[in-house]
Amino acid sequence: MQQHVILFLGMTAIYAPYNGYEGIGEDGKKSTQPETYTTFWSSMEHLFWALFCLSSQEDTKFVTFVHKNALKEDVKIHHYLNEFFGEAMFGGLRNKLCPSVLM
């Protein structure tokens, strides 16, 4: 049980700073970072459903943020490292527990 609470807190720590950020989604349209994993409760809820293989790993994606630099040019900022750790934590939990649930 302790491991799961640590996982919930870890996912929240990764995603909470990006709550409400606006950027460009994978489809190229303007998008807002979803609230998935940005609070302890949402982390707990999504990871609970992951135990039953009912939560998607797509929920761990970040939107691409666009900021203006000093020359007023758009600069796309990707958060590959945070996204990798979020996917790894989610995938580790899901791969560990889903096969035991389905048997």
N, C-alpha and C positions, 0 to 999 in steps of 0.2 A: 504494500500500500504506500509506503514511503516513497518508493521509486516513482509511482504515478503522480504523487503530489509534486515531486521535484520536476517531473516532466511538464506538468501543467504550469508551474512557475517559470520554467525555462522557456516554454513556448510564449508565455505572456511577456517575458523580458525581451525576447527577440522582436515581437510584433507590436507591442504597446506604443513605442515611439512613433510609429507610422500611422496611427489611427487617424483617419480623416484626410490623409494626404491626397492630393489630386495629381493625376498624371495621365499617362497613356497606357491603356490596357493592351493585351496581346493582340487584339483585333485592330489596333491603331486608333481607336476612338478615345475621347476623353473619359477618364474613369476615376473613381475614388477608391482608395484602399478599403477593402471590406473590413468589417469589424471582427472577422474571424480571428481568434487568438489574441485580440488586443486587450481583453480583460480576463481575469482569472476564471470567471464564470463561463465565458464563451470558450476558453481553452478546455475547461472541464467538460462542457457540453459536447464539443466537437470530438474530443478524444474519447469520450464515452461511446459515441456512435461509431468511432473507428474500431472499438473492440468487437463490434458486430459487423464490421466491413461495410458500414453504411455511410461512411464519410469519405470524401474524395481528397486525394493528394493535391488536386488542383487548388484547394483552399489555401495551400501554403505559398502560393505565388504572390509576389509583390508587383504593384504597378510600377511602370517606368516613370520616374519623376523627371520633369522638365523644369530647369531653372535658367534664369537669365544670367549670363556672365557679365564681366565689366564692360564688354563691348556690345552689350544688349543682344547677344546671340543666344539662341536656345541651346542648352546643353542637356543631353539625356543622361540621367544618372541611374545606373542599374545597381541593385543590391544583391549581387551574386553570392557573396559569402553568407549573408543572413538567410537568404533563400535556401542555400545549400544546407545550413544547419537546421533550419525549420523542416525541410523535406527529410533530412536524415533522422531527426527525432520522431517525426510522424511515421516515417517508413519503418523505423525500428520497432515502434510500438505495434504497428499494424501487422508487420510480418511475424512478430513474435506471438501475437495473440490470436489473429484470425484463423490460422489453421486449426488451433485447438478448439475454437468455437464451432467451426464447420464440421468437425468429426463427430 
